[in-house]
Amino acid sequence: MHTDQHWTTTPVTAELLRGALDVERTERGVMPHRLPAWARAQNNDGQLAMAESQPSGVRLAFRTRATAVELDTLPTKRVYVGAPPRPDGVYELLVDGSPVDRASASGGNTLTIDMTTGTTEYTAGQPGTVRFTERLPDGMKDVEIWLPHNETTELLVLRTDAPVEPAPASGRKVWLHHGSSISHGSDAAGPTTTWPALAASLGGVELINLGLAGSALLDPFTARALRDTPADLISIKMGINLVNADAMRLRAFTPAMHGFLDTVREGHPDTPLLVVSPILCPVHEDTPGPSAPDFSGFSEGRIVFKAMGDPAERASGKLTLNVIRDELARIVRQRAADDPNLYYLDGRELYGTEDAAELPLPDQLHPDAAAHRRMGERFAERAFTPGGAFADAVFTAAG
């Protein structure tokens, strides 16, 4: 902690945050959440609780003349029993929209996870400090600090060598996206290069990312959170979690998907709404779930997932990715007859057969950093350029 008089101390408040649906006041500071408190109260799953508290797409946004910035944080870091230590979460600094620096925070709480037994142990720790003191230019500028997409982060205090004020509204359209761990960020290199963050940057829109690892399961409270969140553009990427959790059969999936879309439309009746089917995942294209981890390489930090279902079970309604794609396409065609702002995108246009040959999924489920970049570029091309689902709204905003 610095006590020098030239430092300006600013409490972190909701006015300084973008991309969060809720900001919880804690004993030391604030905790950004990606689901509102009422939705969290309806959840009984630890995986979702962890995922929504990891601030994928959440960033501090302020205007300042400062050339030095420090942020005290209390991260919660995951430790997996029997595996090498995970890298610390990455904080990325942007100035006037351009990335200029990145850093990590030491210390923090620890969540120890035993993948073989499913048990967890929480150990409280001490705050750390993220410092950006070398690459900030002089003069008034808009600064963003993107928080780690995969590490729960409590924000304590912001210090700068000049006063700060909340960044003015950008005037850009707001894109609200929901999906699985792939949308959450999985193995992206950092918070600004998850595929949704990259696509938002290329499309010139403000991102609210409700990609929730392991938790794109058509939960009604998630649909209501989407319904109640102001947005100009909405996308829902659905499928892989339903398969790898073996969460439902085709009989339940169809009405649940309709109900999810009905709820979103209650709050956004005319908003461009893009339904995205799963990217290619060879192990589950025609083999149902559940998915199960193979721990044979765990001590070296490698884990591979395998499909545990039987392809013959499709006849009894078990879901595979191809089954889900066919049904999603049918649902969108049916609804689009009365909903001209509803669109469909086959996820294999973002990552397909040729991509899997060049950039295979390292654990059979999640794309790596290079694949995230490719997916972000392709989504931007298909959604935000002329002819894309979001093109008219974005181009109208741009004049």
C-alpha positions in Angstrom: 0.0 0.0 0.0 1.2 3.5 -0.9 0.8 6.4 1.5 2.6 9.0 -0.7 0.6 12.2 -1.0 0.7 12.2 -4.8 -1.6 9.1 -4.9 -5.3 9.7 -5.3 -7.3 6.9 -3.7 -10.7 6.1 -5.3 -13.1 3.5 -3.9 -14.3 1.1 -6.5 -18.1 1.6 -7.1 -20.6 0.4 -9.6 -20.2 3.6 -11.5 -16.6 2.6 -12.4 -17.6 -0.9 -13.6 -19.0 -2.2 -16.9 -20.1 -5.7 -17.8 -21.4 -6.6 -14.4 -25.1 -7.2 -13.6 -24.6 -6.7 -9.9 -22.0 -5.3 -7.6 -22.0 -6.8 -4.1 -20.6 -4.7 -1.2 -18.1 -6.7 0.9 -16.2 -6.0 4.1 -13.2 -4.8 2.1 -14.6 -3.6 -1.2 -16.9 -4.8 -3.9 -17.5 -8.1 -5.7 -18.7 -7.8 -9.3 -21.2 -10.5 -10.3 -22.6 -11.5 -13.7 -25.9 -12.7 -12.3 -28.1 -10.5 -10.1 -28.6 -11.3 -6.4 -32.1 -12.7 -6.9 -30.9 -15.1 -9.5 -28.0 -16.3 -7.4 -30.5 -17.0 -4.6 -32.3 -19.4 -6.8 -29.1 -21.4 -7.7 -27.9 -24.4 -5.7 -24.9 -25.3 -7.9 -21.4 -24.5 -6.8 -20.1 -24.6 -10.4 -22.5 -21.8 -11.5 -21.8 -19.8 -8.3 -18.1 -19.9 -9.1 -18.6 -19.2 -12.8 -20.8 -16.1 -12.4 -18.4 -14.6 -9.8 -15.5 -14.9 -12.4 -15.7 -11.5 -14.1 -15.4 -12.4 -17.7 -16.0 -9.2 -19.7 -16.1 -7.1 -16.6 -13.9 -4.0 -16.6 -13.1 -0.8 -14.7 -13.7 2.2 -17.0 -12.6 5.7 -16.1 -11.2 8.9 -17.4 -7.9 10.3 -16.0 -4.7 12.1 -16.7 -2.9 9.5 -14.5 0.3 7.9 -15.7 0.4 5.4 -12.8 -2.4 3.1 -11.7 -2.6 0.6 -8.9 -5.5 -1.7 -8.1 -5.8 -3.6 -4.8 -7.7 -6.8 -5.3 -8.5 -10.0 -3.4 -8.6 -12.8 -6.0 -9.8 -16.3 -5.3 -7.3 -18.7 -7.0 -8.1 -22.3 -7.8 -5.7 -25.1 -6.9 -6.3 -28.6 -8.2 -5.1 -31.4 -6.1 -2.4 -33.4 -8.0 -2.0 -30.8 -10.8 0.7 -28.2 -11.3 -0.2 -24.6 -10.1 -2.5 -22.6 -12.4 -1.2 -19.3 -13.8 -2.4 -16.2 -12.0 -5.3 -14.4 -13.5 -4.5 -11.6 -16.0 -5.6 -8.0 -15.8 -5.4 -6.1 -19.1 -5.0 -2.3 -19.4 -6.5 -0.5 -22.3 -6.0 3.2 -23.1 -8.5 4.8 -25.5 -9.5 1.3 -26.6 -6.0 0.0 -27.3 -4.2 -2.6 -25.1 -1.0 -1.3 -23.6 -0.2 -3.5 -20.6 -1.1 -6.6 -18.6 -0.3 -7.7 -15.1 -1.3 -10.2 -12.4 -1.9 -10.0 -8.6 -0.2 -12.2 -6.1 -1.8 -13.5 -2.9 -5.5 -14.0 -2.5 -7.8 -16.6 -1.3 -7.4 -20.2 -2.4 -10.1 -22.7 -3.5 -8.6 -26.2 -3.5 -10.5 -28.6 -5.7 -10.1 -32.4 -5.7 -11.4 -33.5 -9.1 -11.4 -37.1 -8.1 -13.7 -36.7 -5.1 -15.5 -33.5 -6.1 -14.7 -31.9 -2.7 -13.4 -28.3 -2.2 -11.6 -26.5 0.6 -11.5 -22.7 0.9 -8.6 -20.9 2.5 -8.7 -17.1 3.2 -5.7 -15.1 2.0 -4.3 -11.6 1.7 -5.0 -8.9 -1.0 -2.5 -8.3 -3.8 -1.8 -5.2 -5.9 -1.9 -4.9 -9.7 0.4 -2.1 -10.9 0.5 -0.3 -14.2 3.2 2.4 -13.9 5.2 2.4 -17.1 3.1 2.6 -20.2 0.3 5.1 -19.6 0.7 8.2 -21.8 0.3 11.7 -20.5 -2.9 13.6 -21.0 -6.6 13.0 -20.5 -7.6 9.5 -21.7 -10.1 6.8 -21.2 -8.7 3.8 -19.3 -10.1 0.3 -18.9 -8.8 -2.5 -16.7 -10.3 -5.8 -17.8 -10.5 -8.2 -14.9 -9.4 -11.8 -15.1 -12.0 -13.8 -17.0 -11.4 -17.0 -15.0 -10.6 -15.8 -11.5 -13.1 -14.6 -8.9 -12.0 -11.0 -8.1 -12.9 -8.8 -5.2 -12.0 -5.2 -5.8 -10.7 -3.1 -2.9 -9.3 0.3 -4.0 -8.0 2.1 -7.0 -5.0 4.4 -6.7 -3.8 6.8 -9.3 -1.3 9.7 -9.5 -4.2 12.0 -10.8 -7.9 12.1 -10.1 -10.3 9.8 -11.9 -13.9 10.1 -13.0 -16.2 7.4 -14.5 -15.7 7.1 -18.2 -18.5 8.8 -20.2 -20.9 6.6 -22.1 -19.4 5.3 -25.3 -22.5 5.6 -27.4 -21.9 2.1 -28.7 -24.6 -0.5 -28.9 -24.7 -3.0 -26.0 -24.3 -6.7 -26.9 -25.6 -9.2 -24.4 -24.3 -12.7 -24.9 -25.0 -16.0 -23.1 -23.2 -19.3 -23.5 -21.0 -22.0 -21.9 -17.4 -22.1 -20.8 -16.3 -21.5 -24.4 -18.1 -18.1 -24.2 -16.9 -17.6 -20.7 -13.3 -17.7 -22.1 -12.0 -21.3 -21.3 -8.4 -21.2 -22.4 -8.2 -17.7 -23.9 -4.9 -15.9 -23.4 -6.6 -13.1 -21.4 -9.8 -11.2 -20.7 -9.8 -9.1 -23.9 -9.1 -12.1 -26.2 -12.0 -14.4 -25.2 -13.9 -14.8 -28.4 -16.8 -12.6 -27.3 -14.5 -9.8 -26.1 -12.6 -9.9 -29.3 -15.7 -10.0 -31.4 -17.1 -7.0 -29.5 -14.0 -5.0 -30.1 -14.0 -5.8 -33.8 -17.8 -5.0 -34.0 -17.5 -1.8 -32.1 -20.0 -2.7 -29.4 -20.1 -2.9 -25.6 -20.0 -6.4 -24.3 -22.0 -7.9 -21.4 -20.8 -11.5 -21.2 -23.0 -14.1 -19.6 -20.9 -17.0 -20.7 -21.1 -19.2 -17.7 -18.7 -22.2 -17.5 -20.6 -25.4 -17.3 -23.9 -23.6 -16.8 -25.6 -22.8 -20.1 -28.4 -25.2 -19.1 -31.6 -23.2 -20.0 -32.0 -22.1 -16.4 -35.1 -19.9 -16.1 -33.3 -17.4 -13.8 -30.7 -16.9 -16.5 -33.4 -16.2 -19.0 -35.0 -13.7 -16.7 -31.6 -12.0 -16.2 -31.2 -11.7 -19.9 -34.8 -10.4 -20.1 -34.2 -7.7 -17.5 -30.8 -6.5 -18.8 -30.9 -3.5 -21.2 -29.3 -4.4 -24.5 -29.4 -3.5 -28.2 -28.2 -6.9 -29.4 -28.5 -10.4 -27.9 -27.0 -13.8 -28.7 -27.6 -17.2 -27.1 -25.1 -19.9 -27.7 -26.6 -23.2 -26.5 -25.8 -26.9 -26.6 -22.6 -28.3 -25.3 -23.4 -28.0 -21.6 -26.8 -29.8 -22.2 -24.8 -32.7 -23.7 -21.9 -32.9 -21.4 -24.1 -32.6 -18.3 -26.6 -35.1 -19.8 -29.1 -32.6 -18.5 -32.2 -33.4 -20.5 -33.7 -35.3 -23.4 -35.0 -34.0 -26.7 -38.6 -34.0 -25.3 -37.6 -31.6 -22.6 -35.1 -29.6 -24.6 -37.5 -28.3 -27.2 -40.1 -26.7 -24.9 -37.3 -25.5 -22.6 -35.6 -23.7 -25.5 -38.9 -22.2 -26.6 -39.5 -21.0 -23.0 -36.1 -19.5 -22.7 -36.6 -17.5 -25.9 -40.1 -16.5 -24.8 -38.7 -15.1 -21.5 -36.0 -13.1 -23.3 -38.5 -11.8 -25.7 -40.7 -10.5 -22.8 -38.1 -7.8 -22.2 -36.7 -7.5 -25.7 -39.5 -8.0 -28.1 -37.8 -6.5 -31.2 -34.1 -6.7 -30.3 -32.0 -8.6 -32.9 -31.6 -12.0 -31.3 -29.1 -14.5 -32.6 -29.3 -18.2 -31.6 -25.9 -19.9 -32.1 -25.5 -23.7 -32.1 -22.4 -25.5 -30.7 -19.1 -25.3 -32.4 -17.6 -28.6 -33.6 -16.7 -30.9 -30.8 -15.8 -34.3 -32.3 -16.3 -36.4 -29.2 -20.0 -35.3 -28.9 -21.1 -34.8 -32.5 -23.0 -38.0 -32.5 -22.2 -39.5 -29.1 -24.4 -38.3 -26.1 -23.0 -37.3 -22.7 -22.3 -37.1 -20.0 -18.7 -36.0 -20.4 -16.1 -37.5 -18.0 -12.5 -36.4 -17.3 -9.5 -38.7 -18.0 -7.0 -38.0 -15.2 -4.1 -40.0 -16.7 -2.1 -36.8 -17.6 -3.4 -34.7 -14.6 -0.1 -34.6 -12.8 1.4 -32.9 -15.9 -1.5 -30.5 -16.0 -3.3 -32.3 -18.8 -6.9 -33.4 -18.7 -8.9 -34.8 -21.5 -12.7 -35.3 -21.6 -14.4 -38.2 -23.2 -18.1 -38.9 -24.1 -19.6 -41.6 -21.9 -22.9 -42.1 -23.8 -23.8 -44.6 -26.5 -24.7 -43.3 -30.0 -27.6 -45.8 -30.0 -29.2 -43.8 -27.1 -30.2 -41.1 -29.6 -33.2 -43.2 -30.5 -34.5 -42.7 -26.9 -34.0 -38.9 -27.1 -30.5 -38.4 -25.7 -28.9 -35.2 -27.0 -25.9 -35.0 -29.2 -24.5 -31.8 -30.8 -25.9 -32.7 -34.2 -29.3 -33.4 -32.6 -29.2 -30.0 -30.9 -28.1 -28.2 -34.1 -31.0 -29.7 -36.1 -33.5 -28.8 -33.4 -32.2 -25.3 -32.8 -32.3 -24.6 -36.6 -35.9 -25.9 -36.7 -37.0 -23.9 -33.7 -35.6 -20.7 -35.1 -37.2 -21.3 -38.5 -40.5 -21.9 -36.8 -40.3 -18.8 -34.6 -38.9 -16.5 -37.3 -42.1 -16.7 -39.2 -43.5 -14.3 -36.6 -40.2 -12.9 -35.3 -38.3 -11.1 -38.1 -35.5 -10.1 -35.7 -34.6 -13.7 -34.8 -31.6 -15.3 -36.5 -29.6 -18.6 -36.4 -25.9 -19.2 -36.8 -24.4 -22.7 -37.1 -21.5 -22.8 -34.6 -19.4 -24.8 -37.0 -19.0 -21.6 -39.0 -17.0 -20.3 -36.0 -15.0 -23.5 -35.5 -15.6 -26.5 -37.8 -13.9 -29.6 -39.3 -10.9 -27.8 -40.9 -10.3 -25.8 -37.7 -10.4 -28.9 -35.6 -7.7 -30.4 -37.8 -5.5 -27.3 -37.6 -6.3 -26.2 -34.0 -7.6 -29.3 -32.2 -9.4 -28.9 -28.9 -6.6 -29.6 -26.3 -8.9 -31.3 -23.8 -11.5 -32.4 -26.4 -14.0 -29.7 -25.2 -12.4 -26.3 -25.1 -10.7 -24.2 -27.8 -7.2 -22.8 -27.1 -6.1 -19.2 -27.4 -5.6 -19.3 -31.1 -9.0 -20.8 -31.7 -10.6 -18.2 -29.5 -9.1 -15.5 -31.7 -10.3 -17.2 -34.8 -13.8 -17.6 -33.4 -14.0 -14.0 -32.4 -12.9 -12.8 -35.8 -15.4 -15.1 -37.5 -18.3 -14.1 -35.3 -17.6 -10.4 -35.9 -17.5 -11.1 -39.7 -20.8 -13.0 -39.6 -22.7 -10.9 -37.1 -21.5 -7.3 -37.5 -20.8 -6.9 -41.2 -23.4 -6.2 -43.9 -25.9 -9.1 -44.1 -25.1 -10.2 -40.5 -27.8 -10.4 -37.7 -26.5 -7.3 -35.9 -25.3 -5.3 -38.9 -28.3 -3.0 -39.2 -28.4 -2.0 -35.6 -24.6 -1.4 -35.4 -24.4 0.5 -38.7 -27.4 2.7 -37.6 -25.5 3.5 -34.4 -22.4 4.4 -36.3 -24.4 6.7 -38.6 
